[in-house]
Amino acid sequence: MTELTSPSQRFGARLQRPSSSASLQARVMEQETRTLAEAFERVAADGSVAAAAATVVAARRRFVSGTGKSFAYASLLAADLSAGLSNVSLVDGTLVRHVDVLADVRDTDVLVAVSLRRYRRETVALAGRFAAAGGAVVAVTDTTESPLIAVAGQAIVVPTASASYADSPTAVAAVVHLLATLTTASAKGARRRLAERDRLAHDLELYWED
């Protein structure tokens, strides 16, 4: 993880040599399969996702943050958590700003912070201040050398090895999905909340139906 830190460096190292589309596709698919398997083996062995799910369930308020590309994973997690749990907020920097969250941190709050290389300062700073104010911090990151590790009480480390110019999103998305599933499955009232959302979606005609 210490080499080829930028997309341009990875492009030059991995994609500039002549290669057919079929060959490149095969290499990428093979690597994604290995990375996903490694991620699942790791979290199954270390119990990090199950432990993080317990922390999120126990919290009174749940905040999820990520900046840059990591915002996509944070958004996915927040959307899935909010379907079955109350008091889930995505820290988007606009409607829910960092300063607003930090001004009212309680010891019953949890922040799930997603940050992958090259680690954005905003997310690391938010997590550090959140922890210093007494809140619990769960890091979702890609290496034990991530700056989030030093400030988080718990960490889920997800490999992102890839044959592409971009680090792999596959395992990160899968582990975020796993975290949301384990959390929602053990949350009181999740079934009722999900059923009520279904009823409202039907009444409001939110989705296309034949």
C-alpha positions in Angstrom: 0.0 0.0 0.0 3.0 2.3 0.3 3.8 2.3 -3.5 1.8 3.6 -6.4 -0.3 5.9 -4.2 -1.9 8.0 -6.9 -4.2 6.9 -9.8 -1.7 8.4 -12.3 1.1 6.3 -10.9 -1.0 3.2 -11.0 -2.1 3.9 -14.5 1.5 4.2 -15.7 2.5 1.0 -13.9 -0.4 -1.2 -14.8 -2.2 0.0 -17.9 0.3 1.6 -20.3 1.8 -1.7 -21.6 0.0 -3.1 -24.7 -2.9 -5.3 -23.6 -6.1 -6.5 -25.2 -9.4 -5.7 -23.7 -10.0 -9.3 -23.0 -6.7 -9.7 -21.3 -7.2 -6.7 -19.1 -10.7 -7.7 -18.2 -9.5 -11.1 -17.1 -6.7 -9.6 -15.0 -9.0 -7.2 -13.3 -11.7 -9.8 -12.6 -9.2 -12.2 -11.2 -7.7 -9.6 -8.9 -11.1 -8.4 -7.7 -12.1 -12.0 -6.9 -8.9 -12.5 -4.8 -9.4 -9.1 -3.0 -12.9 -9.9 -2.1 -12.0 -13.3 -0.8 -9.2 -11.9 1.3 -11.5 -9.2 2.8 -14.1 -11.7 3.9 -11.4 -14.1 5.3 -10.0 -11.2 7.3 -13.2 -9.8 8.8 -14.3 -13.4 9.6 -11.1 -14.0 11.4 -10.7 -10.8 13.3 -14.4 -10.2 14.1 -14.1 -6.5 13.4 -17.4 -6.1 11.5 -19.4 -7.9 14.2 -17.8 -5.8 16.9 -18.5 -2.6 14.9 -22.1 -3.6 14.4 -22.5 -4.0 18.1 -21.1 -0.5 18.7 -23.4 1.1 16.1 -26.5 -0.7 17.5 -25.7 0.4 21.1 -25.3 4.1 20.1 -28.1 6.6 20.6 -27.0 8.6 17.5 -25.1 7.3 14.5 -23.0 9.5 12.2 -21.3 8.3 9.0 -18.6 10.3 7.2 -16.3 10.1 4.3 -14.8 12.6 1.9 -14.0 12.4 -1.8 -14.4 8.9 -3.2 -15.0 7.6 0.3 -18.2 9.6 0.5 -19.8 7.1 -1.9 -19.2 4.3 0.6 -20.3 6.4 3.5 -23.5 7.3 1.6 -24.2 3.6 0.9 -23.7 2.7 4.6 -25.9 5.6 5.8 -28.7 4.8 3.4 -28.7 1.1 4.4 -28.5 1.8 8.1 -31.2 4.4 8.1 -33.7 1.9 6.6 -33.7 -0.1 9.8 -32.3 2.2 12.5 -33.2 5.7 13.8 -30.9 8.6 14.3 -28.6 7.9 11.4 -26.9 11.0 9.9 -24.6 11.3 6.9 -22.1 14.0 7.5 -22.2 15.6 4.0 -20.6 18.9 4.8 -23.7 20.8 3.7 -26.9 19.7 5.6 -24.9 18.0 8.3 -21.6 19.8 8.7 -18.5 18.7 10.7 -18.7 21.7 13.0 -22.4 21.0 13.9 -21.6 17.4 14.8 -18.5 18.3 16.8 -20.3 21.0 18.7 -22.6 18.4 20.3 -20.8 15.1 20.7 -22.2 12.8 23.4 -20.6 9.7 24.9 -23.6 7.7 23.5 -22.8 8.8 19.9 -20.8 6.8 17.3 -19.1 8.0 14.1 -18.3 5.5 11.4 -15.5 7.2 9.4 -14.6 5.8 6.0 -11.2 6.9 4.6 -9.1 5.1 2.0 -5.7 6.2 0.5 -4.9 9.0 -0.2 -6.5 9.8 3.2 -8.5 13.0 3.2 -7.6 15.3 6.1 -11.2 16.3 6.7 -12.3 12.8 7.7 -9.3 12.1 9.8 -9.7 15.5 11.6 -13.4 14.9 12.2 -12.7 11.4 13.6 -9.9 12.7 15.9 -12.0 15.5 17.3 -15.1 13.3 17.7 -13.1 10.8 19.7 -11.5 13.5 21.8 -15.0 14.8 22.7 -16.0 11.4 24.0 -17.8 9.8 21.1 -17.0 6.3 19.8 -15.2 6.1 16.4 -15.3 3.1 14.0 -12.9 3.4 11.2 -13.4 1.7 7.8 -10.0 1.9 6.1 -7.6 0.0 3.9 -4.4 -0.6 5.9 -3.2 -0.6 9.5 -1.0 2.3 8.5 -4.0 4.5 7.9 -4.1 7.7 10.0 -7.6 6.8 11.1 -6.3 3.8 13.1 -4.7 6.1 15.6 -7.9 7.9 16.5 -10.5 5.2 16.2 -11.5 2.9 19.0 -12.4 0.2 16.5 -11.2 -0.4 12.9 -12.3 -2.5 10.0 -9.4 -2.9 7.6 -10.4 -3.8 4.1 -7.9 -4.7 1.3 -8.2 -2.8 -1.9 -5.6 -4.5 -4.2 -6.5 -4.0 -7.8 -5.2 -4.5 -11.4 -6.7 -1.1 -12.3 -5.5 2.5 -12.0 -8.1 2.8 -9.2 -7.9 0.9 -5.9 -10.6 -1.8 -5.8 -14.1 -0.7 -4.5 -15.4 -4.3 -4.5 -14.4 -5.4 -1.0 -15.1 -2.0 0.5 -18.7 -2.0 -0.8 -19.1 -5.6 0.3 -17.9 -5.1 3.8 -20.0 -1.9 4.2 -23.0 -4.1 3.1 -22.0 -6.7 5.7 -21.8 -4.1 8.4 -25.2 -2.7 7.6 -26.7 -6.1 7.5 -25.3 -7.3 10.9 -26.3 -4.0 12.5 -29.8 -3.9 11.2 -30.4 -7.6 12.0 -29.7 -7.0 15.7 -31.4 -3.6 16.0 -34.7 -3.4 18.0 -37.6 -2.2 15.9 -35.8 -2.7 12.6 -38.5 -5.0 11.2 -41.2 -2.5 12.1 -39.3 0.4 10.7 -38.6 -1.5 7.4 -42.3 -2.4 7.1 -43.4 1.2 7.7 -41.0 2.4 5.1 -42.5 -0.1 2.6 -46.0 1.2 3.4 -45.0 4.8 3.0 -43.2 4.1 -0.2 -46.3 2.5 -1.6 -48.6 5.3 -0.4 -46.3 7.9 -1.9 -45.9 5.9 -5.1 -42.1 6.3 -4.9 -41.3 3.3 -7.1 -42.3 2.1 -10.6 -44.7 -0.8 -10.3 -46.3 -2.7 -13.1 
